[in-house]
Structure formats: C-alpha cells, structure tokens
Amino acid sequence: MAINFLSLIFVLLVAAAAVAWRAARRGARRAGLPAGRVIYNDTGAPVGRIAPVRLNARGERQEKPLLSHRHGLVGRPDYLVETDEGVVPVEAKSTKCPADGVPYESHVMQLACYCLLVEETTGASVPFGVIRYRDRELRVDYTDELHEALLALLGEMREARAAEDVHRSHDERARCAACSYRELCDESLAD
C-alpha cells in the first residue's frame, strides 16, 4: 500500500512538472521570446543567472542592471534568452509595430545597447535581438554596421553632454508635447 501511495505521489509530481513546463513555454511564446532558456528577466520574475537579483526601492525583486564602464552605458533588457546561436536580448514594447513593419530607430538603438552590454558583461556572442511590439515581433540582426552606428551615436551623446547648448533633434510636435522637459525647452514645438 505504501509503495502504491509513493508511486501515485511520484506520478502526480511528474505530471505537475510537465504542466508547469508547458505553461512556461506558452508564456514564453506569448512574450515573443525565441526558443531557448531565459537567463535574465526584468519583467517581474528575475532569474539571477547573469546579474544578481536585488530589491528595488519598493522592495520588489529585480535583476541588477548590466553595466559597461568602457562605454559609459547601463541598461536592463526585458529578457535575455540563451539560444543555440548565442544570447538574444528581447525588448518588449507596449506600442503597436510601425505600419511599415520597420522598427523605430530609437528602439533599434536601445536593442543595440543591450547587445553591446551583453557582449561586454558576459563575453557571449549576440547574433540578433528581438523587439516585441504589442502585435508582432521583429528580429534585428546585430551586425558590424549596427555596432558601428551605436558607437557613433554614443560618441554624439558624449559630445552633446559636454556641450553648453543641445538643440532639438526632431520636428515632431507630438514628441515635444509628451516630453518631460517641454516647460524648460525654448525649442519646443508643442503649444
């Protein structure tokens, strides 16, 4: 009788593990994650494999940010997934994908920053990243050209930080209207 009871418990534990594994895979597919093992998560369920988990100001557990002293860059990707090709950063956006299917340049550069941070902090190869919009995922290859464009942008940002005057870099009224510096800016396009 005791053996049958232990066998039943074992079977139930295996079944529960299988159900949990399937639910995790469904959740990963819904999140737009590539096939692989999640090794970093900044969306409420920290993993702690790349960076130690710590408590934020509200007492919530979160992954420690990735840091590159060399480039003066710090960031926290939404996910890092270890795949057969290398480590893939995934950035989740709450907006819909642009109508033309081309990701916004700012989103591509944010993703490129995460690619650079992963390379710098882990030494892992980063073949591509994924931008997960509300309605679809876009793969962005981490090419030498994108890497060079990112380094050029980081250089421009360093120069702008050292400048006395930094001018508006766009002609988009809606962007100015949503800007937290609108009240201080003498170049704002918003009314």
C-alpha positions in Angstrom: 0.0 0.0 0.0 2.8 2.4 0.9 4.6 1.7 -2.4 1.4 2.5 -4.4 0.9 5.7 -2.5 4.5 6.7 -3.2 4.1 5.8 -6.8 1.0 7.9 -7.0 2.8 10.9 -5.5 5.7 10.5 -7.9 3.3 10.3 -10.9 1.5 13.4 -9.7 4.7 15.3 -9.2 5.9 14.4 -12.8 2.5 15.5 -14.2 2.6 18.8 -12.3 6.2 19.4 -13.6 5.1 18.7 -17.2 2.1 21.1 -16.8 4.3 23.8 -15.4 6.9 23.4 -18.2 4.2 23.6 -20.9 2.7 26.7 -19.2 6.2 28.3 -19.1 6.7 27.6 -22.8 3.3 29.0 -23.7 4.1 32.1 -21.7 7.5 32.5 -23.5 5.8 32.1 -26.9 3.2 34.8 -25.9 6.0 37.1 -24.8 7.7 36.7 -28.2 10.8 35.0 -26.9 13.0 32.9 -29.1 13.4 29.2 -28.3 16.0 28.9 -25.5 16.5 29.4 -21.8 15.6 32.7 -20.2 18.7 33.8 -18.3 17.7 37.4 -17.4 14.3 38.9 -16.9 13.3 42.4 -16.0 9.6 41.9 -16.2 8.7 40.8 -12.7 10.2 37.3 -12.4 14.0 37.8 -12.0 16.2 34.8 -12.9 19.6 35.9 -11.4 21.8 33.9 -13.8 23.5 36.9 -15.5 23.3 39.5 -12.7 22.4 39.1 -9.1 18.8 39.7 -8.0 18.3 42.7 -5.7 15.4 44.6 -4.1 14.4 47.9 -5.7 13.1 50.9 -3.7 9.6 49.3 -3.5 11.0 46.0 -2.1 10.4 44.1 -5.4 13.0 41.6 -6.6 14.7 42.6 -9.9 17.8 41.8 -11.9 20.8 44.1 -11.4 21.4 46.3 -14.5 24.1 45.4 -17.0 27.0 47.9 -16.9 29.8 48.8 -19.4 32.3 51.1 -17.8 34.1 51.2 -21.2 31.2 52.8 -23.0 29.5 54.5 -20.0 26.4 52.5 -20.6 23.9 50.9 -18.2 20.7 49.1 -19.0 18.2 46.4 -18.1 16.9 44.4 -21.0 13.4 42.9 -20.6 14.7 39.4 -21.4 17.9 37.6 -22.3 17.5 34.2 -23.9 20.3 31.8 -24.3 19.8 30.1 -27.7 21.8 27.8 -29.8 23.1 30.8 -31.7 24.1 32.9 -28.7 22.4 35.2 -26.2 19.4 37.1 -27.6 18.1 40.3 -25.9 14.4 40.9 -26.2 12.8 44.3 -25.6 9.1 44.4 -25.1 7.2 47.5 -26.2 3.6 48.4 -25.3 3.0 50.1 -28.7 1.9 48.5 -31.9 4.6 47.8 -34.6 5.0 50.7 -37.1 2.7 50.2 -40.0 5.6 49.7 -42.5 7.0 46.9 -40.4 10.2 48.7 -39.8 11.1 49.2 -36.1 11.7 52.8 -34.8 15.3 53.8 -34.9 15.3 54.6 -31.2 14.0 51.1 -30.5 16.8 49.5 -32.7 19.4 51.6 -30.9 18.1 50.6 -27.5 18.2 47.0 -28.5 21.8 47.5 -29.9 22.8 48.9 -26.5 21.6 45.7 -24.9 23.5 43.6 -27.4 26.7 45.6 -26.6 26.0 45.3 -22.8 25.6 41.5 -23.1 28.8 41.2 -25.1 30.7 43.4 -22.6 29.4 41.9 -19.4 29.2 38.2 -20.4 31.6 37.8 -23.3 28.8 35.9 -25.1 28.0 36.1 -28.8 24.9 38.2 -29.6 23.6 37.2 -33.1 20.4 39.3 -33.0 17.9 40.9 -30.8 14.1 40.9 -30.8 11.8 43.9 -30.4 8.4 42.6 -29.2 5.7 45.1 -30.2 2.1 44.6 -28.9 1.1 43.0 -32.2 4.3 41.3 -33.5 8.0 40.6 -33.0 10.8 42.0 -35.2 14.2 40.4 -35.4 17.1 42.8 -35.6 20.4 41.4 -36.6 23.3 42.6 -34.6 25.7 43.4 -37.4 29.0 45.1 -37.6 27.2 48.1 -39.2 24.7 48.3 -36.3 27.5 48.0 -33.8 29.4 50.9 -35.5 26.2 53.0 -35.7 25.7 52.5 -32.0 29.3 53.5 -31.2 28.9 56.7 -33.3 25.6 57.5 -31.5 27.2 57.0 -28.1 30.0 59.4 -29.2 27.4 62.0 -30.3 25.7 61.7 -26.9 29.0 62.2 -25.1 29.7 65.3 -27.1 26.1 66.6 -26.5 26.5 66.1 -22.8 29.7 68.2 -22.8 28.1 71.0 -25.0 26.6 74.1 -23.4 23.7 74.1 -25.9 22.0 71.0 -27.2 19.3 71.5 -29.8 16.1 69.6 -30.5 16.9 66.7 -32.8 13.5 66.3 -34.5 10.5 68.1 -36.0 7.7 66.1 -34.3 5.1 68.1 -32.4 3.7 65.0 -30.6 7.1 64.1 -29.3 7.6 67.6 -27.9 4.1 67.5 -26.3 5.0 64.3 -24.5 8.5 65.5 -23.4 9.1 66.0 -19.7 11.4 68.9 -20.5 8.9 70.8 -22.5 8.4 73.5 -20.0 12.2 74.2 -19.9 12.8 73.9 -23.6 13.0 77.1 -25.7 12.7 75.0 -29.0 9.6 73.1 -28.1 7.1 72.5 -30.9 4.2 72.0 -28.5 1.9 74.8 -27.7 
